[in-house]
Amino acid sequence: MSSTHLKLIDYEKLPDIMSTTELTKLFKEVLVLYQQKVYKPHEFLEILFELAGRQAMTYELLDPKIKSDIDWELSRLWNTESHDQVDAILSIVLTLGLEGSFNKIKKSLDEDQMTPEIRLEIEQAIIEAGDNISDPYWGMKG
């Protein structure tokens, strides 16, 4: 393990269940390191994917400031040329309930050229999210 930052393998080894406080700290660190160009975009997405899965296990919404910062970064990274990137971003956006990125993704159906496979994946994600993108736990509330 590097003394300055965790590598993807370290994030993959994190416990499945973590406190919201621990996750908030990790999300902040990853954002800062990405903005300092320590992580490349694909590393950033892979790490966010790992953290988002653990955030989902808390059944709590992400801190609004961190959510907004991640949303902004993912919106900037969105492109419909890389299937792996589309897949990762869609998963993170749906798991964390990122409205800005979700709206950009919906717009891309009308504005971007893409393969039929990517178009289908985006359309399925939109159906999955429904009208409640900002709260990924809406279906669990009684």
Order of alpha helices (4+ residues) and beta strands (2+ residues): alpha-alpha-alpha-alpha-alpha-alpha-alpha
